[in-house]
Amino acid sequence: LGGNNVSKIIILGISASPRHGNTEALVKEALMGAAEVEGVQTKFIGLAGRQINPCKGCVNICHPAITEAKPEKIVDRPWHLCPQKDVMHEVWDALVEADGIILGTPVYYGEVSAQLKAIMDRCTSLARIMADGTIKPELKYKVGGAIAVAGCRNGGQERALTTIVHFFMFQQMFPVGLPEVEDQAWGVAGCGNNPGDVLKDKWASWFGKEVNSVNNARKLGKSVVTVAREIKGKLI
Ligand SMILES: Cc1cc2nc3c(=O)[nH]c(=O)nc-3n(C[C@H](O)[C@H](O)[C@H](O)COP(=O)(O)O)c2cc1C
């Protein structure tokens, strides 16, 4: 886990939209919610205007099970052996240093953006060989929160959220959702088309209470902090 002080929690938010739009806005709201908790440090990475390439599958270069087995190739952070020089180098280090990770995506054809899929695929290199020979995924025991924004109310947010949650599970992370039953379940499902629309997105809950995406994002940020602190306290 990032750092070694349970009172200090690092929360990373990533917006995998190619524009400064709704996803970016909600991820920043989630980070604001997280930052309201004392001792929390937040970091934002947005992919708008940044170069990110898909994984080329040359895992014999970056995957620790192979690279670290060759003594001449032992490196502290094998993911930096990736020959593609793009934003992933910044993303990898930020992911490894964080205690909690909030991933946000626009919904494209009912799924996560190609940019987020590229991040997920290229996290294959995020592992390390331990003294006993086992491989420890670098993101193990970190806490994850998911955000998806689509143009329509039922435009594929749930499927995109599920993809993110599956990624967290694959990495042996702990996915967390929203704390109250009448909010949303396994992440924030925002609705909006033009940049900024999602900041006005609201609807009535089961009980007739007004619910909105900004509050949900802030609650998600806080949930990630709460669980990250709990887990970090147990591990240290
Ligand atoms: C390539 C593309 C595919 C899209 N697919 C969907 C979709 O399947 N469902 C939907 O409701 N909206 C879809 N949209 C609309 C976006 O999800 C919506 O504009 C969202 O606000 C984009 O987030 P951003 O502002 O963070 O970029 C699509 C937009 C684009 C550009």
The ligand as a Gaussian input file, in Angstrom:
#p B3LYP/6-31G(d) Opt

LIG

0 1
 C      -17.866000       7.338000     -29.323000
 C      -18.985000       7.672000     -28.391000
 C      -19.829000       6.655000     -27.960000
 C      -20.871000       6.940000     -27.087000
 N      -21.669000       5.916000     -26.657000
 C      -22.668000       6.178000     -25.777000
 C      -23.500000       5.114000     -25.305000
 O      -23.323000       3.936000     -25.616000
 N      -24.512000       5.448000     -24.461000
 C      -24.760000       6.744000     -24.079000
 O      -25.714000       6.976000     -23.343000
 N      -23.946000       7.755000     -24.463000
 C      -22.905000       7.498000     -25.303000
 N      -22.073000       8.522000     -25.681000
 C      -22.219000       9.848000     -25.060000
 C      -21.184000      10.066000     -23.933000
 O      -21.196000       8.993000     -23.021000
 C      -21.480000      11.363000     -23.183000
 O      -21.349000      12.464000     -24.084000
 C      -20.598000      11.597000     -21.971000
 O      -20.975000      12.806000     -21.352000
 C      -19.127000      11.676000     -22.353000
 O      -18.348000      11.911000     -21.187000
 P      -17.226000      13.064000     -21.128000
 O      -17.974000      14.370000     -21.112000
 O      -16.515000      12.803000     -19.883000
 O      -16.368000      12.891000     -22.324000
 C      -21.055000       8.266000     -26.600000
 C      -20.180000       9.281000     -27.014000
 C      -19.165000       8.989000     -27.896000
 C      -18.223000      10.100000     -28.332000

